[in-house]
Amino acid sequence: MASLWVTQTSNGLYVTAYRGEGSCLLAMDLDESLRTRDFVGFSIEVRYPGSQQFGFLKNLLNFEYGPGEEPPFSSKTSPFQTFRWVHVPTEIGSGEFTYRVSVALMDPQGNISHTMSLEVSIDLSPRTVPDFVNIAFTRAFASSQSYDRKFKAQGGRDILPPPAGAGCNELGWPVQQYEPMYAWLGFESRNTLLGFLSAYVSDAHVTLDVLAYDFAEPNIVGLLTNYGDRLRIIIDDSADHAGAATCESVAAAQLQQSAGVDHVKRMHFSGLQHNKIIIAKRDGQPFRVVSGSTNFSLRGTCIQANNLLDFNSEDVAKLYGELFEAYWTKPKNFRGSSMESAWHDVQDAAGIDYSFCFSPHADATLSLAPVAEAVASAQSSVLFAVAFLYNSSGLVRQAVDAAVQKPPLFTYGISDKKGNLTLAKPNGRRSIVYFAALGSAAPQPFQQEWAGGSGIAMHHKFVVCDFNTANPVLFTGSSNLSPSGEANNGDNLIRITNPRIVVSYAIEAVKLFDHFAFRVSVQDNAGVPKVLKRPPTGSNESWFDPYFVDGSPKSVDRQLFTRRDSR
């Protein structure tokens, strides 16, 4: 299996490349001898597998903006003034990506030169753990300069149906008209989900069992209709989904026609049927299952930041098959059953444990205590993206609040709203950000961004601890990680210690944090231009000085990702 990360060093320059899902995180560092006052950042090039040519990555920022100049700018002349960067390639194939990182210097006339470069190669092959599980994320950047550059002129802000009150506009929406936008936004998560459903439509030996919460994506409903009576489905019917005119009720009626009335059930336990699960069975035996935070709706598959876990494992699929049968046959007896009262372990071929916990629980502490304990005992870092955290309570929220208040611990988190969250550490370092889009007051040269329609845009539910240490751990699934949800909702929570997967989620957290932190910073500093810093004059500070103050937030950041001790 390809490396989780690769580090190269030469003459005082250090570069580490981390493998992500459809992405690569690059972390840079340099010795004091290279930190001259004319050092203005890092220029980064990439060479795709099979190519002979390097191309420079793009930067949204420049030293100044002339008339008509719009981002992005080549990092050859607009270097990155940061010690890490996440690159999302336009396509992921087999073979190694090679990155060339160069130290950029600026002379008194403003000319950029590069005196030192270092190359690092890493395999970003899309299958996370071959023959066991693949992780997939949505791109989730409808509110971005990149999305508008690609799609605004093509109707990119019109891809969602207008609100229908108590009715349903989504199922009849002309999705083919906006397919390029959905494909770009949905990224690997949408591709995986639609690919899963398409793979077995013509295979008479394969049946599907489905658990759905939001259920309104026309492609998904259409594909499931094609399975006929080879489908069984449970669709949430809590307050927001219960009305006869809701998309969930309309879709249920359609599937009753294709699959049979006795193959479609509605339920919500004492709260919600909140799982988003599809189980494939061949001749009655489960062999593949998808789960995660991705709802089966246009918003869930395209607009929101979401994740999907595609397990190609009979052992995992069998476990989820037992969950479905318990819901299908005796939902009122689920609390107190062996299914909900313990964590269930499955090993991959390398002997690594994956643990699964299913709700609703008689005691929510069963599922939430391990998450809280992992956060409390983290030694290096806590990275998280948890929707609705801002109005949550209980063990996980308390552990996150405490982690934010521990200055030595690196903490990066995202919630959909700020609410009453503690957003910064005592030293002032921002630790939690929330969804934000550039508004009408966006500084030059940026343009106002689309907010992505009504509803939340950050929908992940995951926590990562100590991602690049000897003891990494990830918690993910559909659970909102709240006591009320674990006690009242049908949900699943997964504990993973496979470093390859943990690192992928860590990179997703960093990517989202940096994206939203930039926009929150613009909001908090209205009217302040966003420009790269030129070499300082006199006693003024260089852009990189804060990264080398022992114990400072930026120094901790730099050392965490380059995995080097303080110098």
RABELWO-V120140 format. One record per backbone hydrogen bond with DSSP energy under -1.0 kcal/mol. NH is the residue of the N-H (numbers start at 0). CO is the residue of the C=O. E is the energy in kcal/mol with one decimal. If there is no record, write none. Layout:
nh=NH co=CO e=E
nh=NH co=CO e=E
//
This chain:
nh=5 co=16 e=-2.2
nh=7 co=14 e=-2.7
nh=9 co=12 e=-2.2
nh=12 co=9 e=-1.9
nh=13 co=28 e=-2.8
nh=14 co=7 e=-2.6
nh=15 co=26 e=-2.7
nh=16 co=5 e=-2.8
nh=17 co=24 e=-3.0
nh=18 co=3 e=-2.8
nh=19 co=22 e=-2.4
nh=23 co=86 e=-2.3
nh=24 co=17 e=-1.7
nh=25 co=84 e=-3.3
nh=26 co=15 e=-3.0
nh=27 co=82 e=-2.8
nh=28 co=13 e=-1.9
nh=30 co=11 e=-2.3
nh=33 co=30 e=-1.6
nh=34 co=31 e=-1.2
nh=35 co=33 e=-1.8
nh=38 co=35 e=-1.9
nh=39 co=103 e=-2.7
nh=41 co=79 e=-2.1
nh=42 co=101 e=-2.3
nh=44 co=99 e=-2.5
nh=45 co=54 e=-2.5
nh=46 co=97 e=-2.5
nh=50 co=47 e=-2.2
nh=54 co=45 e=-2.0
nh=56 co=43 e=-3.1
nh=58 co=72 e=-3.3
nh=68 co=65 e=-2.1
nh=72 co=58 e=-3.5
nh=74 co=56 e=-2.5
nh=76 co=73 e=-1.2
nh=77 co=73 e=-1.9
nh=79 co=41 e=-2.9
nh=81 co=79 e=-1.2
nh=84 co=25 e=-2.4
nh=86 co=23 e=-3.1
nh=96 co=121 e=-2.9
nh=97 co=46 e=-2.2
nh=98 co=119 e=-3.1
nh=99 co=44 e=-2.1
nh=100 co=117 e=-2.9
nh=101 co=42 e=-3.0
nh=102 co=115 e=-2.5
nh=103 co=40 e=-2.7
nh=104 co=112 e=-2.9
nh=105 co=37 e=-2.2
nh=106 co=110 e=-2.2
nh=109 co=106 e=-2.5
nh=112 co=104 e=-2.4
nh=117 co=100 e=-1.8
nh=119 co=98 e=-2.3
nh=121 co=96 e=-2.5
nh=128 co=132 e=-2.7
nh=131 co=128 e=-1.9
nh=132 co=128 e=-1.9
nh=133 co=309 e=-1.9
nh=135 co=307 e=-2.5
nh=137 co=305 e=-2.1
nh=138 co=184 e=-3.0
nh=139 co=184 e=-1.3
nh=143 co=141 e=-1.2
nh=147 co=143 e=-1.6
nh=148 co=144 e=-2.3
nh=149 co=145 e=-2.0
nh=150 co=146 e=-2.8
nh=151 co=147 e=-1.8
nh=153 co=150 e=-1.1
nh=154 co=151 e=-1.6
nh=155 co=150 e=-2.3
nh=157 co=154 e=-2.2
nh=166 co=163 e=-2.7
nh=172 co=169 e=-1.6
nh=174 co=172 e=-2.2
nh=176 co=173 e=-1.1
nh=177 co=174 e=-1.1
nh=178 co=175 e=-1.1
nh=181 co=177 e=-2.3
nh=182 co=178 e=-2.8
nh=183 co=179 e=-1.9
nh=184 co=180 e=-2.6
nh=185 co=181 e=-3.1
nh=186 co=182 e=-1.6
nh=188 co=136 e=-1.6
nh=189 co=185 e=-1.8
nh=190 co=186 e=-1.9
nh=191 co=187 e=-2.4
nh=192 co=188 e=-2.3
nh=193 co=189 e=-2.8
nh=194 co=190 e=-2.2
nh=195 co=191 e=-2.4
nh=196 co=192 e=-1.9
nh=197 co=193 e=-2.1
nh=198 co=194 e=-1.7
nh=202 co=199 e=-1.2
nh=205 co=202 e=-1.9
nh=206 co=280 e=-2.5
nh=207 co=229 e=-2.8
nh=208 co=278 e=-2.2
nh=209 co=231 e=-2.2
nh=210 co=276 e=-2.6
nh=211 co=233 e=-2.6
nh=215 co=295 e=-2.7
nh=216 co=295 e=-1.9
nh=220 co=216 e=-2.5
nh=221 co=217 e=-2.5
nh=222 co=218 e=-2.5
nh=223 co=219 e=-2.4
nh=224 co=220 e=-2.0
nh=225 co=221 e=-1.2
nh=226 co=223 e=-1.3
nh=227 co=224 e=-1.5
nh=229 co=226 e=-2.2
nh=231 co=207 e=-2.3
nh=232 co=262 e=-2.3
nh=233 co=209 e=-2.6
nh=234 co=264 e=-2.6
nh=235 co=211 e=-2.0
nh=236 co=266 e=-1.1
nh=240 co=237 e=-2.0
nh=241 co=237 e=-1.1
nh=245 co=242 e=-1.5
nh=249 co=245 e=-2.5
nh=250 co=246 e=-3.0
nh=251 co=247 e=-2.0
nh=252 co=248 e=-2.1
nh=253 co=249 e=-1.9
nh=254 co=250 e=-2.4
nh=255 co=251 e=-2.0
nh=256 co=252 e=-1.3
nh=257 co=253 e=-1.6
nh=258 co=254 e=-3.4
nh=262 co=259 e=-2.0
nh=263 co=260 e=-1.3
nh=264 co=232 e=-2.7
nh=266 co=234 e=-1.4
nh=270 co=267 e=-1.6
nh=270 co=487 e=-1.1
nh=273 co=489 e=-1.5
nh=276 co=210 e=-2.2
nh=277 co=289 e=-1.9
nh=278 co=208 e=-3.0
nh=279 co=287 e=-3.1
nh=280 co=206 e=-2.7
nh=281 co=284 e=-2.6
nh=282 co=204 e=-3.0
nh=284 co=281 e=-1.8
nh=286 co=279 e=-2.7
nh=287 co=279 e=-1.3
nh=288 co=310 e=-2.2
nh=289 co=277 e=-2.3
nh=290 co=308 e=-2.0
nh=292 co=306 e=-1.5
nh=293 co=306 e=-1.2
nh=295 co=213 e=-1.3
nh=296 co=294 e=-1.7
nh=300 co=296 e=-2.5
nh=301 co=297 e=-1.6
nh=303 co=298 e=-2.7
nh=304 co=456 e=-2.5
nh=307 co=135 e=-2.6
nh=308 co=290 e=-3.1
nh=309 co=133 e=-2.9
nh=310 co=288 e=-2.9
nh=311 co=131 e=-2.2
nh=316 co=312 e=-2.7
nh=317 co=313 e=-2.5
nh=318 co=314 e=-1.6
nh=319 co=315 e=-2.2
nh=320 co=316 e=-2.3
nh=321 co=317 e=-2.1
nh=322 co=318 e=-1.7
nh=323 co=319 e=-2.5
nh=324 co=320 e=-2.2
nh=325 co=321 e=-2.1
nh=326 co=322 e=-2.3
nh=327 co=323 e=-3.0
nh=328 co=324 e=-2.6
nh=329 co=325 e=-1.7
nh=332 co=329 e=-1.3
nh=333 co=330 e=-1.4
nh=336 co=333 e=-2.3
nh=340 co=336 e=-1.4
nh=343 co=355 e=-2.6
nh=345 co=353 e=-2.4
nh=347 co=351 e=-1.8
nh=350 co=347 e=-2.1
nh=353 co=345 e=-2.6
nh=354 co=494 e=-2.5
nh=355 co=343 e=-2.3
nh=356 co=492 e=-2.5
nh=358 co=490 e=-2.4
nh=360 co=485 e=-2.9
nh=365 co=362 e=-1.6
nh=367 co=363 e=-2.1
nh=368 co=364 e=-2.3
nh=371 co=367 e=-2.4
nh=372 co=368 e=-2.8
nh=373 co=369 e=-1.9
nh=374 co=370 e=-2.1
nh=375 co=371 e=-2.6
nh=376 co=372 e=-1.9
nh=381 co=409 e=-2.6
nh=382 co=463 e=-2.8
nh=383 co=411 e=-2.1
nh=384 co=461 e=-2.3
nh=385 co=413 e=-2.2
nh=386 co=459 e=-2.6
nh=388 co=385 e=-1.3
nh=390 co=387 e=-1.1
nh=391 co=388 e=-1.8
nh=397 co=393 e=-2.4
nh=398 co=394 e=-2.3
nh=399 co=395 e=-2.5
nh=400 co=396 e=-2.6
nh=401 co=397 e=-2.0
nh=402 co=398 e=-2.2
nh=403 co=399 e=-2.3
nh=405 co=402 e=-1.6
nh=408 co=405 e=-1.2
nh=409 co=379 e=-2.0
nh=411 co=381 e=-2.1
nh=412 co=430 e=-2.0
nh=413 co=383 e=-1.5
nh=414 co=432 e=-2.0
nh=420 co=417 e=-2.7
nh=424 co=428 e=-2.5
nh=427 co=424 e=-2.4
nh=430 co=422 e=-3.4
nh=431 co=422 e=-2.0
nh=432 co=412 e=-2.5
nh=441 co=438 e=-1.7
nh=445 co=442 e=-2.2
nh=448 co=437 e=-3.0
nh=458 co=304 e=-1.5
nh=461 co=384 e=-2.5
nh=462 co=474 e=-2.1
nh=463 co=382 e=-3.6
nh=464 co=472 e=-2.6
nh=465 co=380 e=-2.5
nh=468 co=465 e=-1.5
nh=472 co=464 e=-1.8
nh=473 co=495 e=-2.5
nh=474 co=462 e=-2.3
nh=475 co=493 e=-2.2
nh=477 co=491 e=-1.9
nh=478 co=491 e=-1.3
nh=485 co=481 e=-2.3
nh=486 co=482 e=-1.7
nh=487 co=483 e=-1.8
nh=488 co=484 e=-2.7
nh=489 co=271 e=-2.9
nh=492 co=356 e=-2.5
nh=493 co=475 e=-3.6
nh=494 co=354 e=-3.0
nh=495 co=473 e=-2.8
nh=501 co=497 e=-2.3
nh=502 co=498 e=-2.6
nh=503 co=499 e=-1.1
nh=504 co=500 e=-2.0
nh=505 co=501 e=-2.2
nh=506 co=502 e=-2.4
nh=507 co=503 e=-1.8
nh=508 co=504 e=-2.2
nh=509 co=505 e=-2.3
nh=510 co=506 e=-2.8
nh=511 co=507 e=-2.2
nh=512 co=508 e=-2.7
nh=513 co=509 e=-2.7
nh=514 co=510 e=-1.9
nh=515 co=511 e=-2.6
nh=516 co=512 e=-3.0
nh=517 co=513 e=-1.8
nh=518 co=514 e=-1.1
nh=519 co=515 e=-2.8
nh=520 co=516 e=-2.5
nh=521 co=517 e=-1.9
nh=522 co=518 e=-2.0
nh=523 co=519 e=-2.5
nh=524 co=520 e=-1.4
nh=527 co=524 e=-2.2
nh=531 co=61 e=-2.5
nh=539 co=536 e=-2.0
nh=546 co=543 e=-1.5
nh=547 co=544 e=-2.1
nh=551 co=548 e=-2.7
nh=555 co=551 e=-2.4
nh=556 co=552 e=-2.2
nh=557 co=553 e=-2.5
nh=558 co=554 e=-2.4
nh=559 co=555 e=-2.3
nh=560 co=556 e=-1.7
nh=561 co=557 e=-1.7
nh=562 co=558 e=-1.3
//
